[in-house]
Amino acid sequence: MPDFVRGGTALTPFGNNEFLRSTKQRLTESYTVSAATVTAQTIDTVAGQKVLPKGMVMAKITSTAEAGKIGPYQGGTLQNEVQTITVTGTPTGGTFRLGFKGQATANIAYNAAASAVQSALLALNNVGASDLAVTGGPGPGTPWVVTFGGNLAGQNVDLIVLENNGLTGGTNPTVGVVSTTAGGVSAGAATDGREDPMNIVGINGTFLPWQLMEGDREVVVWYGCVAVQGWCFEYNASGAPVALSNATAAAISSADRKDLDISFK
């Protein structure tokens, strides 16, 4: 009987990665991947390997000479939008209404508590139950602070506006809204458009184990599917592939993304 000899050091797992939860509702589109955006890795002591796995979230490049192509999404640190609502003119009565993305709230009292302002905004059809929280107040002496989250986490959110001014008393009372912290990406992100969640085009469906070392390649990207979040990837601040974060998954499956029909199970 022949002898069997144990081989050398175990190799890094390598090959086709499956990320789909279901084979139904699959929608695809072809794109050109910029080889320059794919980070070279060392695999089993071999340096300079450019590998693009299935399941990598891909985003549009909007600047540099590579504009028009796509590359791995590299969002860095996400910052939630914060907006401050301030009443001026020292009103002594009346109400006002706020507007957000084309919808208007019910009347809000001039001296409302933060909870009342929050309830008015959450009642809008285009705002989810966890999309914002309001602190501060009560008015009119103390501003209300709106912090966005949920499906609007890490996004540059539309500014809340004054829809109707029914404040009374005081001197020319009105309501102003300013963005005190812009939502979006801060440190450790790409700088060519791939850092913006709104530039995400879908999930890569073409395994490229070596081709990108020779130049750009065409790939199939899923923009409609049911995927397993833990089997998908994005780039971290260092350009290394990591498991898809909850924030990025939420940005992809957000109701605001009418161009994507991706859900995660």
C-alpha positions in Angstrom: 0.0 0.0 0.0 1.5 3.4 -1.0 2.4 5.9 1.7 0.6 9.2 1.9 2.7 12.3 2.8 1.1 15.4 4.2 1.6 18.4 2.0 3.0 21.9 2.8 1.3 24.8 4.5 -2.4 25.1 3.8 -3.2 27.6 1.0 -5.4 30.7 1.4 -9.0 29.8 0.5 -9.4 31.0 -3.1 -12.0 30.7 -5.8 -15.6 31.4 -6.8 -17.6 33.1 -4.0 -21.4 32.7 -3.9 -23.3 35.6 -2.6 -26.9 35.1 -3.9 -29.6 34.0 -1.4 -32.0 33.3 -4.2 -31.9 32.7 -8.0 -35.1 34.7 -8.5 -35.5 38.4 -9.4 -32.0 38.7 -10.8 -31.3 41.9 -12.8 -27.9 42.6 -14.3 -25.9 45.2 -16.2 -22.5 45.2 -17.8 -19.7 47.6 -16.7 -16.0 48.1 -17.2 -13.9 47.7 -14.1 -11.0 50.0 -13.6 -8.0 47.8 -12.8 -6.4 50.8 -11.1 -9.0 50.7 -8.4 -8.5 47.1 -7.4 -6.0 46.8 -4.6 -3.1 44.4 -5.2 -3.0 41.6 -2.5 -0.4 39.1 -1.3 -1.9 35.6 -1.6 0.1 32.6 -0.3 3.3 34.8 -0.3 2.8 35.9 -3.9 2.5 39.7 -4.0 0.8 41.9 -6.5 -2.3 39.7 -7.1 -5.4 41.7 -8.3 -8.4 39.6 -7.5 -12.0 40.7 -7.8 -14.4 38.3 -6.1 -18.1 37.8 -6.7 -20.0 39.7 -4.1 -17.9 42.8 -4.1 -20.1 46.0 -4.0 -19.2 48.2 -6.9 -19.5 52.0 -7.4 -19.2 54.5 -10.2 -16.1 56.5 -10.7 -17.0 60.1 -11.3 -13.7 61.8 -11.4 -10.1 61.2 -12.6 -9.2 59.7 -15.9 -11.1 56.5 -14.9 -14.5 58.4 -14.8 -17.2 56.3 -16.4 -15.9 53.0 -15.1 -16.6 51.3 -11.8 -14.5 49.9 -9.0 -14.9 48.5 -5.5 -17.0 50.6 -3.1 -14.7 52.2 -0.5 -16.8 54.3 1.8 -14.5 55.0 4.7 -16.2 56.4 7.8 -19.9 57.4 7.4 -21.1 60.6 9.1 -24.8 61.0 9.8 -26.4 64.3 8.8 -27.4 66.7 11.6 -29.7 69.7 11.0 -30.7 72.4 13.5 -34.2 74.0 13.5 -34.3 77.4 15.1 -37.2 79.8 15.9 -36.3 83.5 15.7 -38.3 86.6 16.5 -39.5 85.5 20.0 -43.0 84.4 19.0 -45.6 84.0 21.7 -48.0 81.7 19.9 -49.0 80.1 16.7 -47.8 77.1 14.7 -45.6 76.2 11.7 -45.1 73.4 9.3 -41.9 71.8 8.1 -41.3 70.2 4.7 -39.0 67.4 3.7 -38.4 66.1 0.2 -41.7 67.5 -1.1 -43.9 66.5 1.9 -45.2 68.7 4.7 -45.8 68.0 8.3 -48.9 68.7 10.4 -48.8 71.9 12.4 -46.2 72.2 15.1 -46.6 74.4 18.1 -44.2 77.3 18.5 -43.2 75.9 21.9 -43.2 72.2 21.0 -41.1 69.6 22.7 -38.5 67.6 20.8 -40.8 64.6 20.9 -43.6 66.6 19.1 -41.3 67.7 16.3 -40.0 64.2 15.9 -43.5 62.7 15.7 -44.4 65.3 13.1 -41.4 64.4 10.9 -41.8 60.7 11.3 -45.4 60.9 10.2 -44.2 61.8 6.7 -44.6 59.0 4.2 -41.0 59.4 3.0 -39.4 59.0 6.4 -39.0 55.6 8.1 -39.5 55.0 11.8 -35.8 54.9 12.5 -34.7 57.5 9.9 -34.3 60.4 12.4 -34.3 61.5 16.0 -35.0 65.0 17.4 -33.4 66.4 20.6 -33.2 69.9 22.1 -36.2 72.2 22.5 -38.6 73.1 23.7 -39.1 76.1 21.4 -39.0 78.9 20.8 -36.0 79.5 23.0 -34.0 76.3 22.4 -33.4 74.9 18.9 -34.3 71.4 17.9 -31.6 69.1 16.6 -32.5 66.5 14.0 -30.0 63.6 13.6 -30.6 61.3 10.7 -30.1 57.6 10.7 -31.7 54.3 9.6 -32.2 54.3 5.9 -30.8 57.8 5.7 -27.6 57.0 7.7 -24.4 58.3 6.2 -26.1 60.2 3.4 -26.1 63.9 2.4 -29.8 64.4 3.2 -32.0 67.1 1.7 -32.5 70.1 3.9 -35.7 70.4 6.0 -37.5 73.6 5.0 -40.1 75.9 6.4 -43.3 74.9 4.6 -45.8 77.3 6.4 -45.3 80.0 9.0 -48.2 80.7 11.3 -46.2 82.0 14.2 -47.7 85.0 16.1 -46.4 87.7 18.4 -42.8 88.8 18.8 -41.0 90.6 15.9 -41.2 88.9 12.5 -41.0 85.4 13.9 -39.9 82.7 11.6 -38.1 79.3 11.5 -34.7 78.6 10.0 -33.0 75.3 9.3 -29.3 74.8 8.7 -27.2 71.7 8.2 -24.7 71.6 11.1 -23.1 68.3 10.1 -23.1 67.2 6.5 -24.0 63.6 6.0 -21.7 61.4 3.9 -18.2 60.0 4.0 -15.4 61.5 6.1 -12.0 59.8 6.6 -10.5 56.8 4.9 -12.5 56.8 1.7 -11.8 56.8 -2.0 -11.7 60.2 -3.6 -12.9 59.4 -7.1 -16.7 58.9 -6.5 -16.5 55.4 -5.1 -16.8 56.7 -1.6 -20.4 57.9 -2.2 -23.1 55.3 -1.4 -25.4 57.0 -4.0 -22.8 55.9 -6.6 -23.2 52.2 -5.8 -24.3 50.4 -8.9 -24.7 46.9 -7.5 -22.8 43.7 -6.6 -20.2 42.1 -8.8 -21.2 38.8 -10.4 -18.0 38.0 -12.3 -15.0 36.3 -10.7 -11.7 37.8 -11.9 -8.8 35.9 -10.3 -6.0 37.4 -12.4 -7.3 39.3 -15.4 -7.1 42.7 -13.8 -3.4 42.4 -13.6 -3.4 42.8 -17.4 -5.9 45.8 -17.5 -9.5 46.7 -17.3 -12.2 44.1 -17.8 -16.0 43.9 -18.4 -18.0 42.4 -15.6 -21.7 41.6 -14.9 -23.1 43.6 -11.9 -26.3 42.6 -10.1 -28.5 45.6 -9.4 -31.5 43.4 -8.6 -31.2 40.3 -6.4 -31.6 38.8 -2.9 -28.1 38.4 -1.4 -26.5 37.2 1.8 -24.9 40.3 3.5 -22.2 38.1 5.1 -21.1 36.8 1.7 -20.6 40.3 0.2 -17.7 42.7 0.4 -16.5 46.3 0.3 -13.1 47.9 0.7 -12.1 49.4 4.0 -10.0 52.5 4.5 -6.8 50.7 3.6 -8.3 49.2 0.4 -8.6 45.7 1.8 -11.7 43.7 1.2 -13.9 43.2 4.3 -17.4 41.9 5.0 -20.2 44.3 3.9 -21.1 46.6 6.8 -24.6 47.2 8.1 -24.4 50.9 7.0 -23.5 50.1 3.4 -26.1 47.3 3.2 -28.7 49.8 4.5 -27.6 52.4 1.8 -28.0 49.8 -0.9 -31.4 48.5 0.1 -32.7 52.0 1.0 -36.1 53.0 -0.5 -34.4 56.1 -1.9 -32.4 53.9 -4.3 -35.0 53.5 -7.1 -32.2 52.3 -9.4 -31.4 49.3 -7.1 -33.6 46.4 -6.2 -31.3 44.6 -3.8 -32.3 43.1 -0.5 -30.2 41.2 2.1 -31.2 38.1 4.0 
